[in-house]
Amino acid sequence: MISDRQVTLYHSPNTRSTGALTLLEELGADYRLHVLDIKAQEQRGEAYLAINPMGKVPAVKHGEAIVTEQVAIYIYLADLYPEAGLAPAIGDPLRGPYLRWIAFYGSCFEPAIVDRAQKREPAPRSTSPYADYDTMLKTLTDQLAKGDYLLGNRVSAADVLWGTALTWTTGFKLVPLVPVIQAYIERMNARPAVARAKAKDAELAAARG
């Protein structure tokens, strides 16, 4: 690997950062892990708050650049390893749709899921970032029905993000396991990178008891 592309992933097993770990595996990236003990609240310690003041994982450090927030991390990493083909380049007609579906995750899906998990009514439609839950979900499932992946027949970093997210949200019954979502989850979870990331998480979790 090219040494100046090595990244550090601030990670805790079996959290949202597992998706970023999966993406690194998909990219064939040169990376190292800085593992945080969430149960011991290590993510709230002064050392990590200097990396991410929000006290959340994942975060990525590349050289002097620190990247937080899942959407930014996925975009950054996929662009850092363009040869993996998981990010349409600027000028590619799929670049816009690719960015759309990554952004949709953070701007619409996550807020809707949090409201549903907390049993909160959404804000009025005129001010809600996701309109309403049913509209948000139909927008997603309509797109998934068009092909194997969010960009049709081309897998991208957006699919790594969504495959991970839909796996845990359906598991917690925050998203219904309708056939189009189930097929998509099965397709994404069959990828070797997912198995490698899960194996690393299992090893890390076992080491910490």
TIVODO-346987 format. One line per field, with one value per residue: residue number from 1; x, y, z of N, C-alpha, C in turn; residue in one letter; chain. Coordinates in steps of 0.1 Angstrom, whole numbers. Each point is the difference from the previous one (the first is absolute). Layout:
REM TIVODO-346987
pos: NUM, ...
n.X: X, ...
n.Y: Y, ...
n.Z: Z, ...
ca.X: X, ...
ca.Y: Y, ...
ca.Z: Z, ...
c.X: X, ...
c.Y: Y, ...
c.Z: Z, ...
code: A, ...
unit: A, ...
***
This chain:
REM TIVODO-346987
pos: 1, 2, 3, 4, 5, 6, 7, 8, 9, 10, 11, 12, 13, 14, 15, 16, 17, 18, 19, 20, 21, 22, 23, 24, 25, 26, 27, 28, 29, 30, 31, 32, 33, 34, 35, 36, 37, 38, 39, 40, 41, 42, 43, 44, 45, 46, 47, 48, 49, 50, 51, 52, 53, 54, 55, 56, 57, 58, 59, 60, 61, 62, 63, 64, 65, 66, 67, 68, 69, 70, 71, 72, 73, 74, 75, 76, 77, 78, 79, 80, 81, 82, 83, 84, 85, 86, 87, 88, 89, 90, 91, 92, 93, 94, 95, 96, 97, 98, 99, 100, 101, 102, 103, 104, 105, 106, 107, 108, 109, 110, 111, 112, 113, 114, 115, 116, 117, 118, 119, 120, 121, 122, 123, 124, 125, 126, 127, 128, 129, 130, 131, 132, 133, 134, 135, 136, 137, 138, 139, 140, 141, 142, 143, 144, 145, 146, 147, 148, 149, 150, 151, 152, 153, 154, 155, 156, 157, 158, 159, 160, 161, 162, 163, 164, 165, 166, 167, 168, 169, 170, 171, 172, 173, 174, 175, 176, 177, 178, 179, 180, 181, 182, 183, 184, 185, 186, 187, 188, 189, 190, 191, 192, 193, 194, 195, 196, 197, 198, 199, 200, 201, 202, 203, 204, 205, 206, 207, 208, 209
n.X: 8, -6, 12, 0, -5, 9, -11, -4, -6, -6, 1, -12, 3, -7, 5, -4, 11, -8, -9, 7, 1, -13, -2, 8, -7, -11, 5, 2, -4, 10, -3, -1, -2, -7, 0, -13, 1, -11, 1, 13, -9, 8, -11, -3, 11, 8, 7, -11, -4, 13, -3, -9, -3, -6, 12, 0, -3, 6, 14, 5, 13, 3, 12, -2, -6, -10, -6, -11, -11, -9, -9, 6, 0, -12, -4, 6, -4, -12, 1, 4, -9, 2, 12, -5, -3, 1, 6, -11, 8, 6, -12, 0, -9, 7, 8, -9, -5, 13, 3, -10, 3, 12, -3, -8, 10, 9, -5, -4, 7, 11, -3, -5, 12, 7, -8, 2, 13, -1, -7, 8, -9, 1, 9, -7, -7, -5, 2, -6, 12, -10, -7, -1, -2, -12, 0, 7, -7, -12, 5, 4, -11, -5, 11, -2, -12, 8, 6, 11, 5, 3, 11, -9, 8, 3, 8, -3, 7, -9, 2, 13, -2, -8, 8, 10, -5, -3, 12, 5, -5, 2, 12, 0, -4, 10, 3, -11, 0, -3, -5, -2, -3, -8, -4, -1, -5, -7, -2, -2, -7, -2, 3, 11, 0, -13, 3, 9, -9, -9, 9, 4, -12, -2, 12, -3, -13, 5, 9, -11, -3
n.Y: -12, 11, 3, 10, -11, -3, -6, 7, -12, 10, -12, -4, -13, -4, 11, 12, 0, -10, 9, 10, -9, -2, 13, 1, -10, 6, 11, -10, 8, 8, -8, 7, -8, 10, -11, 4, 0, -2, -12, 3, 4, -8, -1, 0, -7, 7, -11, -7, 8, -1, -12, -3, 14, -7, -5, 0, -13, -1, 1, 7, -4, 10, -3, 12, -6, 5, -11, 7, -6, -9, 9, 9, -9, -4, 13, 3, -11, 0, 14, -4, -10, 9, -7, 1, 11, 4, 9, 2, 2, 12, 3, -11, -3, -11, 10, 7, -11, -3, 13, 0, -12, 4, 12, -7, -8, 9, 6, -12, -10, 5, 12, -6, -7, 11, 7, -10, -1, 14, -6, 8, 9, -2, 9, 11, -5, 12, -5, -12, -5, -9, 11, -12, -9, -1, 13, 2, -9, 6, 12, -6, -6, 12, 6, -7, 3, 10, -6, -7, 12, 9, -3, -9, -2, 13, -8, 7, 9, 6, -11, 2, 13, -1, -9, 8, 11, -5, -6, 11, 9, -10, -2, 13, -4, 8, -10, 0, -13, 10, -7, 12, 3, -10, 1, 13, -2, -10, 8, 10, -7, -4, 13, -4, 13, -3, -12, 7, 10, -8, -6, 11, 3, -12, 1, 13, -3, -12, 7, 7, -12
n.Z: 0, -4, 5, -10, -3, 9, 5, 11, 3, 6, 6, 0, 3, -10, -6, -2, 8, 3, -3, 8, 10, -3, -1, 11, 4, -3, 5, 8, 10, 1, 11, 11, 10, 5, 8, 1, 13, -7, 5, -2, -9, -6, -7, 13, -2, 6, -1, 1, 11, 1, -3, 8, 1, -10, 1, -14, -3, -12, 0, -9, 1, -9, 3, -4, -10, 7, -2, 3, 5, 1, -4, 7, 10, -4, -2, 12, 6, -5, 2, 12, -2, -10, 1, 12, -6, 13, -8, -6, -10, 3, -6, 9, -9, 5, -2, -7, -7, -2, -2, -8, -3, 0, -6, -8, 1, -1, -11, -5, -4, 3, -4, -11, -1, 3, -8, -9, 2, 0, -10, -7, 0, -13, -3, -1, -10, 3, 12, -3, 4, 4, 0, -3, 9, -3, -1, 11, 6, -5, 3, 11, 4, -5, 6, 11, -4, -3, 10, -2, -4, 8, -6, 3, -10, 5, 7, 11, 4, -8, -7, 2, -1, -11, -5, 5, -4, -11, 1, 6, -9, -10, 5, 1, -12, -3, -8, -8, 3, -8, -9, -5, 12, 2, -12, 2, 12, -5, -10, 9, 8, -12, 0, -5, -3, -1, -5, -7, -2, -2, -7, -5, -2, -4, -7, -4, -2, -5, -6, -2, -3
ca.X: -8, 7, 1, -6, -14, -4, -9, -3, -14, -4, -10, -5, -8, -14, -6, -1, 12, 2, -2, 12, 9, -4, 4, 15, 2, -4, 10, 14, 7, 11, -6, 2, -11, 1, -12, -5, -9, -12, -6, 8, -1, 13, -3, -2, 13, 6, 8, -8, -8, 8, -3, -15, -6, -13, 2, -6, 8, 14, 7, 12, 11, 9, 10, -5, -14, -9, -13, -10, -13, 0, -1, 13, 10, -2, 4, 14, 8, -2, 8, 14, 3, -9, 2, -10, -12, -12, -4, 0, 9, -7, -1, -8, -14, -4, 6, -11, -9, 8, 0, -14, -4, 8, -5, -13, 2, 2, -10, -14, -2, 4, -10, -13, 2, 1, -13, -8, 5, -4, -15, -4, -7, 9, -3, -9, 6, 7, 13, 6, 10, -3, -14, -6, 7, -5, 6, 14, 2, -4, 11, 11, -4, -2, 13, 6, -8, 5, 12, 6, 6, -6, 3, -4, 9, 13, 2, 7, 2, -13, -6, 6, -7, -14, -1, 3, -11, -13, 1, -3, -13, -10, 2, -7, -14, -2, -3, -7, 8, -8, 8, 11, 11, 6, 9, 11, 8, 6, 10, 12, 6, 7, 13, 12, 4, -8, 4, 13, -2, -7, 10, 9, -8, -2, 13, 2, -10, 4, 12, -4, -9
ca.Y: 12, 12, 3, 12, -2, -8, 7, -5, 0, 0, -10, -9, -11, -1, 13, 5, 1, -13, 3, 6, -11, -8, 8, -1, -13, 0, 8, -6, 12, -1, 7, -5, 2, 5, -5, 7, -8, 8, -3, 7, 14, 6, 10, 13, 5, 12, -3, -2, 12, 8, -5, 2, 5, -6, -13, -11, -7, 0, 11, -4, 10, -3, 10, 10, 2, -8, 0, -6, -1, -12, 3, 6, -11, -8, 7, 3, -12, -5, 8, -2, -12, 0, -12, -10, 2, 1, 14, 6, 12, 13, -1, -12, 2, -6, 6, 7, -10, -6, 10, 1, -11, 1, 11, -4, -8, 9, 11, -4, -13, 0, 7, -8, -11, 5, 3, -12, -7, 7, 1, 14, 5, 9, 14, 3, -4, 12, 2, -12, -2, -12, 1, -10, -13, -8, 6, -3, -14, -3, 5, -10, -13, 2, -1, -13, -8, 2, -8, -6, 10, 13, 6, -10, -12, 3, 1, 12, 2, 3, -13, -4, 7, -4, -14, -1, 7, -8, -12, 2, 6, -10, -8, 7, 2, 14, 0, -13, -9, -3, -8, 7, 3, -13, -5, 9, -4, -13, 2, 7, -8, -11, 4, -4, 11, 0, -11, 4, 10, -7, -9, 9, 5, -11, -2, 11, -1, -11, 4, 9, -7
ca.Z: 0, -1, 15, 4, 0, 12, 9, 13, 3, 14, -2, 11, -7, 0, 0, -14, -7, -8, -14, -6, -1, -12, -11, -1, -5, -14, -8, 1, 5, 10, 11, 13, 9, 13, 6, 12, 9, 2, 13, 10, -4, -5, -10, 7, 6, -6, -12, -11, -3, -9, -13, -3, 12, 2, 7, -7, -10, -4, -5, -9, -1, -11, 2, 10, -2, 9, -6, 8, -6, -8, -14, -4, 0, -12, -12, 0, -2, -13, -9, 2, -7, -12, -8, 4, -8, 8, 0, -13, 0, -4, -15, -3, 2, 13, 12, 7, 8, 11, 11, 5, 9, 12, 8, 5, 12, 11, 2, 1, 7, 15, 9, 1, 9, 14, 5, 2, 12, 12, 0, -2, -12, -8, -1, -11, -13, -6, 6, 3, -11, -7, -3, 10, 0, -11, -12, 0, -3, -14, -9, 0, -6, -14, -7, 1, -9, -14, -4, 11, 9, -1, -14, -10, 1, 4, 15, 3, 15, 6, 3, 12, 10, 2, 4, 15, 7, -1, 8, 14, 3, -1, 12, 11, -4, -3, -14, -3, -9, -13, -9, -7, 10, 4, -11, 0, 12, -2, -10, 5, 10, -6, -5, 9, 9, 12, 8, 6, 11, 11, 6, 8, 11, 9, 7, 9, 11, 9, 7, 11, 10
c.X: 9, -1, -8, -16, -4, -9, -1, -15, -2, -13, -4, -8, -15, -7, -2, 14, 4, -2, 12, 11, -2, 4, 15, 4, -4, 10, 14, 9, 11, -5, 5, -12, 5, -13, -3, -9, -12, -6, 7, 0, 13, -3, -3, 12, 6, 8, -9, -9, 9, -1, -14, -6, -14, 1, -7, 10, -10, 5, 12, 10, 8, 10, -4, -15, -8, -14, -10, -13, 1, 0, 13, 11, -1, 4, 16, 8, -2, 7, 15, 6, -8, 1, -10, -13, -13, -5, 0, 8, -9, 0, -7, -15, -6, 5, -11, -9, 8, 0, -14, -3, 9, -6, -14, 0, 1, -11, -14, -1, 4, -10, -13, 1, 1, -14, -9, 5, -4, -15, -5, -7, 10, -5, -11, 7, 8, 14, 8, 11, -3, -15, -8, 6, -4, 6, 15, 2, -3, 11, 11, -4, -3, 13, 6, -7, 6, 12, 6, 5, -6, 3, -3, 8, 14, 0, 9, 2, -14, -7, 6, -6, -14, -1, 2, -12, -13, 1, -3, -13, -12, 1, -7, -15, -4, -3, -6, 9, -8, 9, 11, 11, 7, 10, 12, 10, 8, 11, 12, 7, 7, 14, 11, 4, -8, 4, 14, -2, -7, 10, 9, -8, -2, 13, 2, -9, 5, 12, -3, -10, -15
c.Y: 13, 6, 13, -1, -8, 9, -7, 1, -1, -8, -7, -10, 0, 13, 5, 0, -14, 2, 6, -11, -9, 7, -1, -14, -1, 7, -6, 11, -4, 8, -7, 4, 6, -3, 7, -9, 8, -3, 7, 15, 7, 10, 14, 6, 11, -3, -2, 12, 10, -4, 3, 5, -5, -13, -12, -6, -3, 14, -5, 11, -5, 12, 10, 2, -9, 1, -7, 0, -11, 4, 6, -11, -9, 6, 2, -13, -6, 8, -2, -12, -2, -13, -11, 1, 2, 15, 5, 13, 12, -1, -12, 3, -5, 8, 7, -9, -6, 9, 1, -11, -1, 11, -3, -8, 10, 10, -5, -13, 0, 8, -7, -12, 3, 4, -12, -8, 6, 2, 15, 3, 9, 14, 2, -2, 12, 2, -13, -3, -12, -1, -9, -13, -8, 6, -4, -15, -4, 5, -9, -13, 1, -1, -14, -10, 1, -8, -7, 9, 14, 7, -10, -13, 2, 2, 12, 1, 3, -13, -6, 7, -5, -15, -2, 6, -8, -13, 2, 6, -10, -10, 5, 3, 15, 2, -14, -8, -4, -7, 7, 4, -13, -5, 9, -3, -13, 2, 7, -8, -12, 4, -4, 10, 0, -11, 3, 10, -7, -9, 9, 6, -11, -2, 11, -1, -11, 5, 10, -6, 4
c.Z: 0, 15, 3, -1, 13, 8, 13, 2, 15, 1, 14, -6, 3, 3, -14, -7, -7, -15, -7, -1, -12, -12, -3, -6, -15, -9, -1, 5, 9, 12, 13, 9, 13, 7, 13, 8, 3, 14, 11, -3, -5, -11, 6, 7, -7, -12, -12, -4, -8, -14, -5, 12, 3, 8, -6, -9, -12, -2, -7, 1, -12, -1, 11, 0, 9, -7, 10, -8, -11, -15, -5, -1, -12, -12, -1, -3, -14, -11, 2, -7, -13, -8, 5, -7, 8, 1, -15, 0, -4, -15, -4, 3, 13, 12, 8, 8, 11, 12, 6, 10, 12, 9, 5, 13, 13, 2, 2, 8, 15, 8, 1, 9, 14, 6, 2, 12, 13, 1, 0, -12, -8, 1, -11, -13, -6, 6, 3, -11, -8, -4, 10, -2, -13, -14, -1, -4, -14, -10, -1, -7, -15, -7, 1, -10, -14, -4, 13, 10, -2, -13, -11, 1, 4, 15, 3, 16, 6, 4, 13, 12, 3, 3, 15, 7, 0, 7, 15, 2, -2, 12, 12, -3, -1, -15, -3, -10, -12, -10, -7, 10, 4, -11, -1, 11, -3, -11, 5, 11, -5, -5, 9, 9, 12, 9, 7, 11, 12, 8, 9, 12, 11, 8, 10, 12, 9, 8, 12, 10, -2
code: M, I, S, D, R, Q, V, T, L, Y, H, S, P, N, T, R, S, T, G, A, L, T, L, L, E, E, L, G, A, D, Y, R, L, H, V, L, D, I, K, A, Q, E, Q, R, G, E, A, Y, L, A, I, N, P, M, G, K, V, P, A, V, K, H, G, E, A, I, V, T, E, Q, V, A, I, Y, I, Y, L, A, D, L, Y, P, E, A, G, L, A, P, A, I, G, D, P, L, R, G, P, Y, L, R, W, I, A, F, Y, G, S, C, F, E, P, A, I, V, D, R, A, Q, K, R, E, P, A, P, R, S, T, S, P, Y, A, D, Y, D, T, M, L, K, T, L, T, D, Q, L, A, K, G, D, Y, L, L, G, N, R, V, S, A, A, D, V, L, W, G, T, A, L, T, W, T, T, G, F, K, L, V, P, L, V, P, V, I, Q, A, Y, I, E, R, M, N, A, R, P, A, V, A, R, A, K, A, K, D, A, E, L, A, A, A, R, G
unit: A, A, A, A, A, A, A, A, A, A, A, A, A, A, A, A, A, A, A, A, A, A, A, A, A, A, A, A, A, A, A, A, A, A, A, A, A, A, A, A, A, A, A, A, A, A, A, A, A, A, A, A, A, A, A, A, A, A, A, A, A, A, A, A, A, A, A, A, A, A, A, A, A, A, A, A, A, A, A, A, A, A, A, A, A, A, A, A, A, A, A, A, A, A, A, A, A, A, A, A, A, A, A, A, A, A, A, A, A, A, A, A, A, A, A, A, A, A, A, A, A, A, A, A, A, A, A, A, A, A, A, A, A, A, A, A, A, A, A, A, A, A, A, A, A, A, A, A, A, A, A, A, A, A, A, A, A, A, A, A, A, A, A, A, A, A, A, A, A, A, A, A, A, A, A, A, A, A, A, A, A, A, A, A, A, A, A, A, A, A, A, A, A, A, A, A, A, A, A, A, A, A, A, A, A, A, A, A, A
***
